[in-house]
Amino acid sequence: MVPRLSKHTVQLLLDRATEAETMAASACLATHFRALATRRAAVSDAPGVKQPGDLASLSGRYDELNIFGSKTGATAHVEQGAPVPAAPRGFTWQLARARSE
């Protein structure tokens, strides 16, 4: 015979279940954010990638990259030594094609 649980006990169990679900969801999100940060770090360290405001090492066309490292379609022509344009937070610029002198 299964003992009956009081409403209070049932509510406590349901609250604990909700806490466990929240922790599991948080762990899953943390894993996704770690993976995103790792990919983002790899993109930021790639040759030719510049943060907004950094000085261009070469003259040429720079492609804007989103936070995932994918091209957004925006481009800018930047002269060597000039700052690359502003971009949304987390976005970068990558040298697409250097201009031959």
MIDO-412454 format. One record per residue: residue number from 1; x, y, z of N, C-alpha, C, O in turn. Coordinates in steps of 0.05 Angstrom, whole numbers. Layout:
BEGIN
<k=NUM, n.X=X, n.Y=Y, n.Z=Z, ca.X=X, ca.Y=Y, ca.Z=Z, c.X=X, c.Y=Y, c.Z=Z, o.X=X, o.Y=Y, o.Z=Z>
...
***
This chain:
BEGIN
<k=1, n.X=17, n.Y=-24, n.Z=0, ca.X=0, ca.Y=0, ca.Z=0, c.X=18, c.Y=25, c.Z=0, o.X=36, o.Y=27, o.Z=16>
<k=2, n.X=12, n.Y=44, n.Z=-18, ca.X=28, ca.Y=68, ca.Z=-20, c.X=16, c.Y=89, c.Z=-1, o.X=-8, o.Y=94, o.Z=-1>
<k=3, n.X=34, n.Y=101, n.Z=15, ca.X=23, ca.Y=121, ca.Z=34, c.X=14, c.Y=146, c.Z=19, o.X=25, o.Y=153, o.Z=-2>
<k=4, n.X=-6, n.Y=159, n.Z=29, ca.X=-17, ca.Y=184, ca.Z=17, c.X=1, c.Y=207, c.Z=25, o.X=10, o.Y=208, o.Z=48>
<k=5, n.X=6, n.Y=225, n.Z=7, ca.X=21, ca.Y=249, ca.Z=13, c.X=3, c.Y=273, c.Z=18, o.X=-18, o.Y=275, o.Z=5>
<k=6, n.X=11, n.Y=290, n.Z=36, ca.X=-5, ca.Y=314, ca.Z=41, c.X=-1, c.Y=333, c.Z=18, o.X=18, o.Y=331, o.Z=2>
<k=7, n.X=-19, n.Y=352, n.Z=15, ca.X=-17, ca.Y=372, ca.Z=-6, c.X=9, c.Y=388, c.Z=-3, o.X=21, o.Y=395, o.Z=-23>
<k=8, n.X=17, n.Y=394, n.Z=21, ca.X=41, ca.Y=408, ca.Z=26, c.X=65, c.Y=393, c.Z=16, o.X=83, o.Y=404, o.Z=3>
<k=9, n.X=67, n.Y=367, n.Z=21, ca.X=89, ca.Y=350, ca.Z=12, c.X=89, c.Y=348, c.Z=-18, o.X=111, o.Y=350, o.Z=-30>
<k=10, n.X=66, n.Y=346, n.Z=-30, ca.X=64, ca.Y=345, ca.Z=-59, c.X=75, c.Y=371, c.Z=-71, o.X=90, o.Y=371, o.Z=-91>
<k=11, n.X=67, n.Y=393, n.Z=-59, ca.X=76, ca.Y=419, ca.Z=-69, c.X=106, c.Y=422, c.Z=-66, o.X=119, o.Y=433, o.Z=-84>
<k=12, n.X=118, n.Y=412, n.Z=-44, ca.X=147, ca.Y=413, ca.Z=-41, c.X=161, c.Y=396, c.Z=-62, o.X=181, o.Y=405, o.Z=-73>
<k=13, n.X=150, n.Y=373, n.Z=-67, ca.X=162, ca.Y=356, ca.Z=-88, c.X=160, c.Y=369, c.Z=-116, o.X=179, o.Y=367, o.Z=-131>
<k=14, n.X=138, n.Y=382, n.Z=-122, ca.X=135, ca.Y=396, ca.Z=-147, c.X=155, c.Y=419, c.Z=-149, o.X=166, o.Y=424, o.Z=-170>
<k=15, n.X=158, n.Y=433, n.Z=-127, ca.X=177, ca.Y=455, ca.Z=-127, c.X=206, c.Y=445, c.Z=-132, o.X=221, o.Y=457, o.Z=-147>
<k=16, n.X=213, n.Y=423, n.Z=-119, ca.X=239, ca.Y=411, ca.Z=-123, c.X=243, c.Y=402, c.Z=-152, o.X=264, o.Y=405, o.Z=-164>
<k=17, n.X=222, n.Y=391, n.Z=-164, ca.X=223, ca.Y=383, ca.Z=-192, c.X=228, c.Y=407, c.Z=-210, o.X=243, o.Y=405, o.Z=-229>
<k=18, n.X=215, n.Y=429, n.Z=-204, ca.X=218, ca.Y=453, ca.Z=-219, c.X=247, c.Y=463, c.Z=-217, o.X=259, o.Y=471, o.Z=-237>
<k=19, n.X=258, n.Y=462, n.Z=-192, ca.X=286, ca.Y=470, ca.Z=-188, c.X=305, c.Y=453, c.Z=-204, o.X=324, o.Y=463, o.Z=-217>
<k=20, n.X=300, n.Y=427, n.Z=-204, ca.X=317, ca.Y=408, ca.Z=-219, c.X=315, c.Y=414, c.Z=-249, o.X=336, o.Y=413, o.Z=-263>
<k=21, n.X=291, n.Y=419, n.Z=-259, ca.X=288, ca.Y=425, ca.Z=-287, c.X=303, c.Y=451, c.Z=-294, o.X=316, o.Y=453, o.Z=-315>
<k=22, n.X=302, n.Y=471, n.Z=-277, ca.X=315, ca.Y=497, ca.Z=-281, c.X=346, c.Y=492, c.Z=-282, o.X=359, o.Y=503, o.Z=-299>
<k=23, n.X=356, n.Y=476, n.Z=-263, ca.X=385, ca.Y=471, ca.Z=-263, c.X=393, c.Y=456, c.Z=-288, o.X=414, o.Y=462, o.Z=-299>
<k=24, n.X=377, n.Y=437, n.Z=-297, ca.X=384, ca.Y=422, ca.Z=-321, c.X=384, c.Y=441, c.Z=-346, o.X=401, o.Y=439, o.Z=-363>
<k=25, n.X=364, n.Y=459, n.Z=-347, ca.X=363, ca.Y=478, ca.Z=-369, c.X=387, c.Y=497, c.Z=-368, o.X=398, o.Y=503, o.Z=-389>
<k=26, n.X=394, n.Y=505, n.Z=-344, ca.X=417, ca.Y=523, ca.Z=-341, c.X=443, c.Y=509, c.Z=-350, o.X=460, o.Y=521, o.Z=-363>
<k=27, n.X=446, n.Y=484, n.Z=-343, ca.X=470, ca.Y=469, ca.Z=-351, c.X=471, c.Y=466, c.Z=-381, o.X=492, o.Y=468, o.Z=-393>
<k=28, n.X=448, n.Y=462, n.Z=-394, ca.X=446, ca.Y=459, ca.Z=-423, c.X=454, c.Y=486, c.Z=-436, o.X=470, o.Y=487, o.Z=-455>
<k=29, n.X=443, n.Y=508, n.Z=-425, ca.X=450, ca.Y=535, ca.Z=-435, c.X=480, c.Y=540, c.Z=-431, o.X=493, o.Y=552, o.Z=-449>
<k=30, n.X=491, n.Y=533, n.Z=-409, ca.X=519, ca.Y=537, ca.Z=-403, c.X=536, c.Y=523, c.Z=-424, o.X=556, o.Y=534, o.Z=-433>
<k=31, n.X=528, n.Y=498, n.Z=-431, ca.X=543, ca.Y=483, ca.Z=-451, c.X=543, c.Y=497, c.Z=-478, o.X=563, o.Y=499, o.Z=-492>
<k=32, n.X=519, n.Y=508, n.Z=-485, ca.X=517, ca.Y=522, ca.Z=-511, c.X=533, c.Y=547, c.Z=-510, o.X=547, o.Y=554, o.Z=-530>
<k=33, n.X=533, n.Y=562, n.Z=-488, ca.X=549, ca.Y=587, ca.Z=-487, c.X=579, c.Y=581, c.Z=-488, o.X=594, o.Y=596, o.Z=-500>
<k=34, n.X=587, n.Y=559, n.Z=-475, ca.X=616, ca.Y=552, ca.Z=-476, c.X=624, c.Y=546, c.Z=-505, o.X=645, o.Y=555, o.Z=-514>
<k=35, n.X=607, n.Y=531, n.Z=-519, ca.X=613, ca.Y=525, ca.Z=-547, c.X=614, c.Y=550, c.Z=-564, o.X=632, o.Y=553, o.Z=-581>
<k=36, n.X=595, n.Y=568, n.Z=-560, ca.X=594, ca.Y=594, ca.Z=-574, c.X=619, c.Y=610, c.Z=-568, o.X=631, o.Y=621, o.Z=-587>
<k=37, n.X=627, n.Y=611, n.Z=-543, ca.X=651, ca.Y=627, ca.Z=-535, c.X=676, c.Y=615, c.Z=-548, o.X=693, o.Y=630, o.Z=-557>
<k=38, n.X=677, n.Y=589, n.Z=-549, ca.X=701, ca.Y=576, ca.Z=-561, c.X=702, c.Y=582, c.Z=-591, o.X=723, o.Y=589, o.Z=-602>
<k=39, n.X=679, n.Y=580, n.Z=-605, ca.X=679, ca.Y=587, ca.Z=-634, c.X=685, c.Y=616, c.Z=-638, o.X=700, o.Y=624, o.Z=-656>
<k=40, n.X=674, n.Y=633, n.Z=-620, ca.X=678, ca.Y=662, ca.Z=-622, c.X=708, c.Y=669, c.Z=-618, o.X=719, o.Y=686, o.Z=-633>
<k=41, n.X=721, n.Y=656, n.Z=-599, ca.X=749, ca.Y=661, ca.Z=-594, c.X=766, c.Y=653, c.Z=-619, o.X=785, o.Y=666, o.Z=-626>
<k=42, n.X=758, n.Y=631, n.Z=-631, ca.X=772, ca.Y=621, ca.Z=-655, c.X=770, c.Y=641, c.Z=-677, o.X=789, o.Y=646, o.Z=-692>
<k=43, n.X=746, n.Y=653, n.Z=-681, ca.X=741, ca.Y=673, ca.Z=-702, c.X=757, c.Y=698, c.Z=-695, o.X=770, o.Y=709, o.Z=-713>
<k=44, n.X=757, n.Y=707, n.Z=-670, ca.X=771, ca.Y=732, ca.Z=-663, c.X=801, c.Y=729, c.Z=-666, o.X=814, o.Y=749, o.Z=-672>
<k=45, n.X=812, n.Y=705, n.Z=-663, ca.X=840, ca.Y=701, ca.Z=-666, c.X=849, c.Y=696, c.Z=-694, o.X=873, o.Y=693, o.Z=-700>
<k=46, n.X=830, n.Y=693, n.Z=-713, ca.X=837, ca.Y=687, ca.Z=-740, c.X=852, c.Y=710, c.Z=-753, o.X=847, o.Y=734, o.Z=-746>
<k=47, n.X=870, n.Y=705, n.Z=-771, ca.X=885, ca.Y=726, ca.Z=-784, c.X=866, c.Y=745, c.Z=-800, o.X=847, o.Y=736, o.Z=-812>
<k=48, n.X=871, n.Y=771, n.Z=-798, ca.X=855, ca.Y=790, ca.Z=-813, c.X=830, c.Y=798, c.Z=-799, o.X=816, o.Y=815, o.Z=-809>
<k=49, n.X=823, n.Y=787, n.Z=-775, ca.X=799, ca.Y=794, ca.Z=-761, c.X=805, c.Y=818, c.Z=-743, o.X=824, o.Y=818, o.Z=-728>
<k=50, n.X=788, n.Y=839, n.Z=-745, ca.X=792, ca.Y=863, ca.Z=-730, c.X=767, c.Y=870, c.Z=-714, o.X=744, o.Y=865, o.Z=-723>
<k=51, n.X=771, n.Y=881, n.Z=-690, ca.X=749, ca.Y=891, ca.Z=-674, c.X=741, c.Y=919, c.Z=-685, o.X=759, o.Y=932, o.Z=-696>
<k=52, n.X=716, n.Y=927, n.Z=-682, ca.X=709, ca.Y=954, ca.Z=-691, c.X=728, c.Y=975, c.Z=-677, o.X=732, o.Y=974, o.Z=-653>
<k=53, n.X=738, n.Y=993, n.Z=-693, ca.X=756, ca.Y=1014, ca.Z=-683, c.X=785, c.Y=1006, c.Z=-685, o.X=802, o.Y=1024, o.Z=-683>
<k=54, n.X=792, n.Y=980, n.Z=-689, ca.X=820, ca.Y=973, ca.Z=-693, c.X=830, c.Y=985, c.Z=-719, o.X=815, o.Y=990, o.Z=-737>
<k=55, n.X=856, n.Y=989, n.Z=-720, ca.X=868, ca.Y=999, ca.Z=-744, c.X=873, c.Y=977, c.Z=-764, o.X=882, o.Y=955, o.Z=-757>
<k=56, n.X=865, n.Y=982, n.Z=-789, ca.X=869, ca.Y=962, ca.Z=-810, c.X=898, c.Y=958, c.Z=-816, o.X=914, o.Y=977, o.Z=-819>
<k=57, n.X=906, n.Y=932, n.Z=-816, ca.X=934, ca.Y=926, ca.Z=-822, c.X=940, c.Y=927, c.Z=-852, o.X=963, o.Y=932, o.Z=-860>
<k=58, n.X=919, n.Y=923, n.Z=-868, ca.X=922, ca.Y=925, ca.Z=-897, c.X=899, c.Y=940, c.Z=-909, o.X=877, o.Y=940, o.Z=-898>
<k=59, n.X=903, n.Y=953, n.Z=-931, ca.X=880, ca.Y=966, ca.Z=-945, c.X=865, c.Y=945, c.Z=-960, o.X=876, o.Y=926, o.Z=-971>
<k=60, n.X=838, n.Y=948, n.Z=-961, ca.X=822, ca.Y=929, ca.Z=-976, c.X=794, c.Y=928, c.Z=-966, o.X=784, o.Y=944, o.Z=-951>
<k=61, n.X=780, n.Y=907, n.Z=-976, ca.X=752, ca.Y=903, ca.Z=-969, c.X=750, c.Y=886, c.Z=-944, o.X=763, o.Y=865, o.Z=-942>
<k=62, n.X=735, n.Y=895, n.Z=-924, ca.X=730, ca.Y=880, ca.Z=-899, c.X=701, c.Y=872, c.Z=-898, o.X=683, o.Y=888, o.Z=-904>
<k=63, n.X=696, n.Y=847, n.Z=-891, ca.X=669, ca.Y=836, ca.Z=-888, c.X=662, c.Y=837, c.Z=-858, o.X=678, o.Y=830, o.Z=-841>
<k=64, n.X=637, n.Y=844, n.Z=-853, ca.X=627, ca.Y=844, ca.Z=-825, c.X=619, c.Y=815, c.Z=-818, o.X=606, o.Y=802, o.Z=-833>
<k=65, n.X=628, n.Y=806, n.Z=-794, ca.X=621, ca.Y=780, ca.Z=-784, c.X=603, c.Y=783, c.Z=-759, o.X=608, o.Y=800, o.Z=-742>
<k=66, n.X=582, n.Y=766, n.Z=-758, ca.X=565, ca.Y=767, ca.Z=-734, c.X=578, c.Y=752, c.Z=-711, o.X=600, o.Y=744, o.Z=-713>
<k=67, n.X=563, n.Y=750, n.Z=-689, ca.X=575, ca.Y=738, ca.Z=-665, c.X=582, c.Y=708, c.Z=-669, o.X=597, o.Y=697, o.Z=-653>
<k=68, n.X=571, n.Y=696, n.Z=-690, ca.X=577, ca.Y=668, ca.Z=-695, c.X=599, c.Y=665, c.Z=-716, o.X=608, o.Y=643, o.Z=-722>
<k=69, n.X=610, n.Y=687, n.Z=-726, ca.X=631, ca.Y=687, ca.Z=-745, c.X=621, c.Y=684, c.Z=-774, o.X=637, o.Y=679, o.Z=-792>
<k=70, n.X=595, n.Y=687, n.Z=-778, ca.X=584, ca.Y=686, ca.Z=-805, c.X=583, c.Y=714, c.Z=-817, o.X=579, o.Y=734, o.Z=-803>
<k=71, n.X=587, n.Y=716, n.Z=-844, ca.X=585, ca.Y=741, ca.Z=-857, c.X=557, c.Y=752, c.Z=-857, o.X=538, o.Y=737, o.Z=-861>
<k=72, n.X=554, n.Y=778, n.Z=-851, ca.X=528, ca.Y=791, ca.Z=-850, c.X=520, c.Y=802, c.Z=-877, o.X=496, o.Y=808, o.Z=-882>
<k=73, n.X=539, n.Y=805, n.Z=-895, ca.X=533, ca.Y=818, ca.Z=-921, c.X=543, c.Y=847, c.Z=-922, o.X=545, o.Y=858, o.Z=-944>
<k=74, n.X=548, n.Y=859, n.Z=-899, ca.X=559, ca.Y=886, ca.Z=-899, c.X=589, c.Y=885, c.Z=-905, o.X=603, o.Y=868, o.Z=-895>
<k=75, n.X=598, n.Y=904, n.Z=-921, ca.X=626, ca.Y=906, ca.Z=-927, c.X=635, c.Y=935, c.Z=-924, o.X=619, o.Y=954, o.Z=-924>
<k=76, n.X=661, n.Y=939, n.Z=-920, ca.X=672, ca.Y=966, ca.Z=-918, c.X=700, c.Y=965, c.Z=-931, o.X=715, o.Y=946, o.Z=-929>
<k=77, n.X=706, n.Y=987, n.Z=-945, ca.X=733, ca.Y=990, ca.Z=-957, c.X=748, c.Y=1008, c.Z=-938, o.X=741, o.Y=1031, o.Z=-933>
<k=78, n.X=770, n.Y=997, n.Z=-927, ca.X=786, ca.Y=1011, ca.Z=-907, c.X=815, c.Y=1013, c.Z=-916, o.X=826, o.Y=994, o.Z=-927>
<k=79, n.X=826, n.Y=1037, n.Z=-913, ca.X=854, ca.Y=1042, ca.Z=-919, c.X=872, c.Y=1032, c.Z=-897, o.X=864, o.Y=1033, o.Z=-873>
<k=80, n.X=896, n.Y=1024, n.Z=-903, ca.X=915, ca.Y=1015, ca.Z=-883, c.X=919, c.Y=1037, c.Z=-862, o.X=923, o.Y=1060, o.Z=-870>
<k=81, n.X=918, n.Y=1030, n.Z=-837, ca.X=922, ca.Y=1049, ca.Z=-815, c.X=897, c.Y=1064, c.Z=-806, o.X=897, o.Y=1077, o.Z=-786>
<k=82, n.X=875, n.Y=1062, n.Z=-822, ca.X=850, ca.Y=1074, ca.Z=-814, c.X=834, c.Y=1055, c.Z=-797, o.X=837, o.Y=1030, o.Z=-799>
<k=83, n.X=817, n.Y=1065, n.Z=-779, ca.X=801, ca.Y=1047, ca.Z=-762, c.X=779, c.Y=1033, c.Z=-779, o.X=767, o.Y=1045, o.Z=-796>
<k=84, n.X=774, n.Y=1008, n.Z=-772, ca.X=752, ca.Y=994, ca.Z=-785, c.X=726, c.Y=1005, c.Z=-773, o.X=726, o.Y=1015, o.Z=-750>
<k=85, n.X=704, n.Y=1004, n.Z=-787, ca.X=679, ca.Y=1017, ca.Z=-778, c.X=667, c.Y=1005, c.Z=-753, o.X=675, o.Y=983, o.Z=-744>
<k=86, n.X=649, n.Y=1020, n.Z=-741, ca.X=634, ca.Y=1010, ca.Z=-718, c.X=616, c.Y=987, c.Z=-727, o.X=610, o.Y=984, o.Z=-751>
<k=87, n.X=608, n.Y=970, n.Z=-708, ca.X=591, ca.Y=947, ca.Z=-714, c.X=576, c.Y=941, c.Z=-688, o.X=583, o.Y=950, o.Z=-667>
<k=88, n.X=554, n.Y=926, n.Z=-691, ca.X=539, ca.Y=918, ca.Z=-666, c.X=557, c.Y=903, c.Z=-647, o.X=578, o.Y=891, o.Z=-655>
<k=89, n.X=550, n.Y=902, n.Z=-622, ca.X=566, ca.Y=889, ca.Z=-601, c.X=570, c.Y=860, c.Z=-609, o.X=552, o.Y=845, o.Z=-617>
<k=90, n.X=595, n.Y=851, n.Z=-607, ca.X=603, ca.Y=824, ca.Z=-613, c.X=610, c.Y=819, c.Z=-642, o.X=620, o.Y=797, o.Z=-649>
<k=91, n.X=604, n.Y=838, n.Z=-660, ca.X=610, ca.Y=834, ca.Z=-688, c.X=639, c.Y=843, c.Z=-693, o.X=650, o.Y=859, o.Z=-678>
<k=92, n.X=651, n.Y=832, n.Z=-714, ca.X=679, ca.Y=838, ca.Z=-721, c.X=680, c.Y=843, c.Z=-751, o.X=661, o.Y=840, o.Z=-766>
<k=93, n.X=704, n.Y=850, n.Z=-760, ca.X=710, ca.Y=854, ca.Z=-789, c.X=732, c.Y=836, c.Z=-797, o.X=752, o.Y=833, o.Z=-782>
<k=94, n.X=730, n.Y=824, n.Z=-820, ca.X=752, ca.Y=807, ca.Z=-830, c.X=760, c.Y=816, c.Z=-858, o.X=743, o.Y=822, o.Z=-875>
<k=95, n.X=787, n.Y=817, n.Z=-861, ca.X=797, ca.Y=825, ca.Z=-888, c.X=789, c.Y=804, c.Z=-908, o.X=795, o.Y=780, o.Z=-906>
<k=96, n.X=773, n.Y=813, n.Z=-928, ca.X=764, ca.Y=795, ca.Z=-949, c.X=783, c.Y=794, c.Z=-973, o.X=790, o.Y=773, o.Z=-984>
<k=97, n.X=792, n.Y=818, n.Z=-980, ca.X=810, ca.Y=820, ca.Z=-1003, c.X=827, c.Y=845, c.Z=-1000, o.X=817, o.Y=867, o.Z=-999>
<k=98, n.X=853, n.Y=840, n.Z=-999, ca.X=872, ca.Y=863, ca.Z=-997, c.X=874, c.Y=876, c.Z=-1024, o.X=873, o.Y=863, o.Z=-1045>
<k=99, n.X=877, n.Y=902, n.Z=-1023, ca.X=881, ca.Y=917, ca.Z=-1048, c.X=910, c.Y=917, c.Z=-1056, o.X=927, o.Y=924, o.Z=-1039>
<k=100, n.X=916, n.Y=909, n.Z=-1080, ca.X=944, ca.Y=909, ca.Z=-1089, c.X=952, c.Y=937, c.Z=-1096, o.X=936, o.Y=952, o.Z=-1108>
<k=101, n.X=975, n.Y=944, n.Z=-1089, ca.X=985, ca.Y=972, ca.Z=-1094, c.X=999, c.Y=974, c.Z=-1120, o.X=1009, o.Y=996, o.Z=-1127>
***
